[in-house]
Amino acid sequence: MNPEQWAASALYRCIREVAEYVDGEGWDRPPQMFALVPTVDLVAAEPSLLDQVDEKDALTPIAQEPFPEDINGDHPRALDEFLATTSWPLAVEGCVLVQQIVVLPPDAEQTLDDAIEPLLADPDAADSAARQAAVSHPERRDARLFVGVLRDGTSLSLLQVRPAEDEEDPFGDLDLRTAPNLAPNLVEAVRQTLDNEPED
Protein backbone atom coordinates (compact mmCIF):
# COMPACT_ATOMS: atom_id res chain seq x y z
CA MET A 1 0.00 0.00 0.00
CA ASN A 2 1.53 3.35 -1.01
CA PRO A 3 1.53 6.34 1.40
CA GLU A 4 -1.53 7.95 -0.26
CA GLN A 5 -3.54 4.72 0.03
CA TRP A 6 -2.43 4.28 3.65
CA ALA A 7 -3.51 7.82 4.53
CA ALA A 8 -6.86 7.45 2.78
CA SER A 9 -7.47 4.10 4.47
CA ALA A 10 -6.55 5.49 7.90
CA LEU A 11 -8.85 8.47 7.37
CA TYR A 12 -11.73 6.26 6.24
CA ARG A 13 -11.34 4.08 9.36
CA CYS A 14 -11.39 7.18 11.56
CA ILE A 15 -14.51 8.59 9.90
CA ARG A 16 -16.19 5.20 10.20
CA GLU A 17 -15.37 5.13 13.93
CA VAL A 18 -16.68 8.68 14.33
CA ALA A 19 -19.86 7.73 12.44
CA GLU A 20 -20.48 4.79 14.76
CA TYR A 21 -19.95 7.01 17.79
CA VAL A 22 -22.30 9.81 16.70
CA ASP A 23 -24.89 7.31 15.47
CA GLY A 24 -25.06 6.02 19.03
CA GLU A 25 -25.66 9.59 20.24
CA GLY A 26 -28.72 9.99 17.98
CA TRP A 27 -29.86 12.59 15.46
CA ASP A 28 -30.59 16.31 15.79
CA ARG A 29 -27.33 17.21 17.51
CA PRO A 30 -25.04 20.21 16.92
CA PRO A 31 -21.89 19.85 14.83
CA GLN A 32 -18.90 18.26 16.51
CA MET A 33 -15.21 17.88 15.72
CA PHE A 34 -12.84 15.02 16.43
CA ALA A 35 -9.07 15.31 16.68
CA LEU A 36 -7.12 12.54 14.95
CA VAL A 37 -3.98 11.64 16.86
CA PRO A 38 -1.36 8.94 16.27
CA THR A 39 -2.43 5.93 18.31
CA VAL A 40 1.13 5.22 19.49
CA ASP A 41 1.41 8.78 20.86
CA LEU A 42 -1.97 8.51 22.58
CA VAL A 43 -1.07 5.23 24.31
CA ALA A 44 2.35 6.58 25.29
CA ALA A 45 0.74 9.63 26.89
CA GLU A 46 -2.20 7.74 28.42
CA PRO A 47 -1.28 4.03 29.01
CA SER A 48 -4.67 3.50 30.66
CA LEU A 49 -6.28 3.83 27.22
CA LEU A 50 -4.48 0.77 25.88
CA ASP A 51 -7.54 -1.47 26.28
CA GLN A 52 -9.81 1.11 24.58
CA VAL A 53 -7.90 1.56 21.33
CA ASP A 54 -6.70 -0.74 18.57
CA GLU A 55 -2.93 -0.40 18.36
CA LYS A 56 -3.08 -1.54 14.73
CA ASP A 57 -4.91 1.68 13.83
CA ALA A 58 -2.50 4.46 12.90
CA LEU A 59 -4.86 7.21 14.09
CA THR A 60 -7.44 7.43 16.84
CA PRO A 61 -10.29 9.97 16.87
CA ILE A 62 -10.84 11.95 20.07
CA ALA A 63 -14.21 13.66 20.51
CA GLN A 64 -14.21 17.39 21.21
CA GLU A 65 -17.04 19.31 22.85
CA PRO A 66 -20.06 19.72 20.53
CA PHE A 67 -20.39 23.18 18.99
CA PRO A 68 -22.64 25.76 20.66
CA GLU A 69 -26.31 25.25 19.80
CA ASP A 70 -26.44 28.36 17.57
CA ILE A 71 -23.67 27.07 15.29
CA ASN A 72 -25.25 24.55 12.97
CA GLY A 73 -26.04 23.81 9.35
CA ASP A 74 -28.76 26.47 9.36
CA HIS A 75 -26.16 29.20 9.88
CA PRO A 76 -23.23 28.48 7.54
CA ARG A 77 -21.59 31.85 8.20
CA ALA A 78 -21.50 31.18 11.94
CA LEU A 79 -20.02 27.76 11.23
CA ASP A 80 -17.38 29.28 8.93
CA GLU A 81 -16.48 31.86 11.56
CA PHE A 82 -16.25 29.20 14.26
CA LEU A 83 -13.96 27.05 12.12
CA ALA A 84 -11.82 30.09 11.29
CA THR A 85 -11.00 30.42 15.01
CA THR A 86 -10.36 26.70 15.54
CA SER A 87 -6.79 25.41 15.71
CA TRP A 88 -4.99 22.24 16.75
CA PRO A 89 -1.68 21.46 18.43
CA LEU A 90 0.96 19.94 16.16
CA ALA A 91 0.42 16.52 17.79
CA VAL A 92 -2.95 16.36 16.02
CA GLU A 93 -2.48 14.75 12.59
CA GLY A 94 -5.95 15.53 11.28
CA CYS A 95 -9.55 16.17 12.21
CA VAL A 96 -13.11 15.20 11.35
CA LEU A 97 -16.16 17.47 11.36
CA VAL A 98 -19.63 15.97 11.53
CA GLN A 99 -22.76 18.05 11.02
CA GLN A 100 -26.38 17.35 10.22
CA ILE A 101 -27.60 18.74 6.91
CA VAL A 102 -30.64 18.56 4.62
CA VAL A 103 -30.40 16.72 1.31
CA LEU A 104 -32.88 16.96 -1.55
CA PRO A 105 -33.55 14.82 -4.62
CA PRO A 106 -32.00 16.11 -7.86
CA ASP A 107 -35.36 17.26 -9.25
CA ALA A 108 -35.80 19.67 -6.32
CA GLU A 109 -33.37 22.16 -7.86
CA GLN A 110 -36.19 24.10 -9.52
CA THR A 111 -37.82 24.65 -6.12
CA LEU A 112 -34.64 26.27 -4.84
CA ASP A 113 -34.17 28.34 -8.00
CA ASP A 114 -37.71 29.68 -7.68
CA ALA A 115 -37.09 30.58 -4.03
CA ILE A 116 -33.88 32.53 -4.55
CA GLU A 117 -34.38 34.14 -7.98
CA PRO A 118 -36.19 37.24 -6.67
CA LEU A 119 -33.47 37.72 -4.01
CA LEU A 120 -30.26 37.34 -5.98
CA ALA A 121 -29.27 40.97 -5.30
CA ASP A 122 -29.06 40.14 -1.57
CA PRO A 123 -26.85 37.05 -1.05
CA ASP A 124 -27.84 36.64 2.61
CA ALA A 125 -31.56 36.77 1.81
CA ALA A 126 -31.09 34.38 -1.12
CA ASP A 127 -29.17 31.94 1.06
CA SER A 128 -31.81 32.11 3.79
CA ALA A 129 -34.63 31.58 1.26
CA ALA A 130 -32.84 28.60 -0.27
CA ARG A 131 -32.37 27.01 3.13
CA GLN A 132 -36.01 27.60 4.06
CA ALA A 133 -37.13 26.07 0.76
CA ALA A 134 -34.91 23.05 1.36
CA VAL A 135 -36.14 22.54 4.93
CA SER A 136 -39.80 22.78 3.88
CA HIS A 137 -39.46 20.59 0.78
CA PRO A 138 -41.70 17.48 1.11
CA GLU A 139 -38.92 15.16 -0.12
CA ARG A 140 -36.19 16.53 2.13
CA ARG A 141 -34.07 14.06 4.05
CA ASP A 142 -31.81 14.68 6.99
CA ALA A 143 -28.26 13.45 6.67
CA ARG A 144 -24.95 13.58 8.48
CA LEU A 145 -21.99 14.97 6.60
CA PHE A 146 -18.55 13.80 7.69
CA VAL A 147 -15.54 15.79 6.50
CA GLY A 148 -12.10 14.48 7.39
CA VAL A 149 -8.73 16.05 6.60
CA LEU A 150 -5.12 15.08 7.38
CA ARG A 151 -2.13 17.39 7.56
CA ASP A 152 -0.65 15.75 4.46
CA GLY A 153 -3.60 17.05 2.43
CA THR A 154 -5.63 13.82 2.31
CA SER A 155 -9.36 14.51 2.63
CA LEU A 156 -12.54 12.48 2.54
CA SER A 157 -16.21 13.44 2.75
CA LEU A 158 -18.91 10.89 3.49
CA LEU A 159 -22.68 11.18 3.84
CA GLN A 160 -25.09 9.18 5.99
CA VAL A 161 -28.74 9.70 5.03
CA ARG A 162 -31.16 9.44 7.94
CA PRO A 163 -33.33 6.38 7.34
CA ALA A 164 -37.08 6.74 7.33
CA GLU A 165 -38.85 4.86 10.12
CA ASP A 166 -39.77 2.03 7.76
CA GLU A 167 -36.14 1.82 6.58
CA GLU A 168 -34.53 1.29 9.97
CA ASP A 169 -31.88 -1.43 9.80
CA PRO A 170 -32.36 -3.89 12.69
CA PHE A 171 -28.64 -4.67 12.57
CA GLY A 172 -27.67 -1.00 12.78
CA ASP A 173 -25.37 -1.10 9.75
CA LEU A 174 -24.12 2.33 8.73
CA ASP A 175 -24.61 3.29 5.09
CA LEU A 176 -21.89 5.83 4.34
CA ARG A 177 -21.84 7.28 0.82
CA THR A 178 -19.64 9.64 -1.09
CA ALA A 179 -19.85 11.57 -4.33
CA PRO A 180 -17.38 13.49 -6.49
CA ASN A 181 -16.67 16.98 -5.19
CA LEU A 182 -18.75 16.54 -2.05
CA ALA A 183 -18.70 19.69 0.15
CA PRO A 184 -15.47 21.22 -1.25
CA ASN A 185 -15.91 24.53 0.63
CA LEU A 186 -16.35 22.73 3.93
CA VAL A 187 -13.32 20.53 3.21
CA GLU A 188 -11.27 23.67 2.71
CA ALA A 189 -12.62 25.27 5.91
CA VAL A 190 -11.80 22.14 7.92
CA ARG A 191 -8.35 21.93 6.32
CA GLN A 192 -7.71 25.53 7.34
CA THR A 193 -8.18 24.60 11.02
CA LEU A 194 -4.98 22.54 10.75
CA ASP A 195 -3.11 25.57 9.39
CA ASN A 196 -4.38 28.04 11.99
CA GLU A 197 -1.83 28.99 14.63
CA PRO A 198 -2.53 27.07 17.86
CA GLU A 199 -3.47 29.22 20.82
CA ASP A 200 -0.97 29.37 23.67
Secondary structure as UniProt FT lines:
FT   HELIX           3..25
FT   STRAND          32..38
FT   HELIX           39..45
FT   HELIX           47..52
FT   TURN            55..56
FT   STRAND          59..63
FT   TURN            69..70
FT   TURN            73..74
FT   HELIX           76..84
FT   TURN            90..91
FT   STRAND          94..103
FT   HELIX           106..108
FT   HELIX           109..116
FT   HELIX           117..119
FT   TURN            120..121
FT   HELIX           123..136
FT   TURN            138..139
FT   STRAND          141..150
FT   TURN            151..152
FT   STRAND          155..161
FT   HELIX           165..167
FT   TURN            170..171
FT   TURN            180..181
FT   HELIX           184..195
//
